[in-house]
């Protein structure tokens, strides 16, 4: 067996060992709609969802999603204590509304301040890094200047964790490894509630030895559309 084959085999065994006996919990993503307390109770009691991640802004303007504060409060009222939010950066003018996004960092701070002022208590904030692979529109990322993209991300790392996948991370940042101590939520919609995919087809990426959360499928439960999440 060649050295490269041996290294790949060893890496695969190591990753399986890391994830095999790790305790996990299930959660969901929710987006841009207001959900009642009863919906969150259904998620918790019928489907054993222990955490939720809620959209916090409109990606085309950067402005706060007006449903976010109510969803956070309703989730906590339903007994879900672990409530995070995610932020989709608006770093270009919106072609639909012709509104200028403005300073992305300021818009993030505005959203966080708005939620705090309205007693919407949240945990982690996930920055959504996406928009290049397979897209004609690049959501503001510069496909020809990864350094500029990284400079933008640099401004946010003290506030935020990352929500991305290997393809977008490669194309937007050139697979930089400078953020590998920042928590990672990655998406790979393979319908499998495990982390066995993490070392396949180029995983891991960005220097992350292991992720924090995986988004693995989309479904409808409790009469609402969700993305299912698995957390270490």
Buried (B, 14 or more C-beta within 10 A) or exposed (E): EEEEEEEEEEEEEEBEEBBEEEEBBBBBBBBBEBBBBEBBBBBBEEBEBBBBBBBBBBBBBBBBBEBBBBBBBBBBEBEBEBBBBBBBBBBBBBEEEEBEBBEBEEBBEBBBEBBEEBEBEBEBBBBBBBBBBEEEEBBBBBEEEBEEBBEBBEEBBEEBBBBBBBBBBBBBBEBBEEBEEBBBBBBBEEEEEEBEBBBEEEBBBBEBEBBBBBBBBEEEBBEBBBBBBBBB
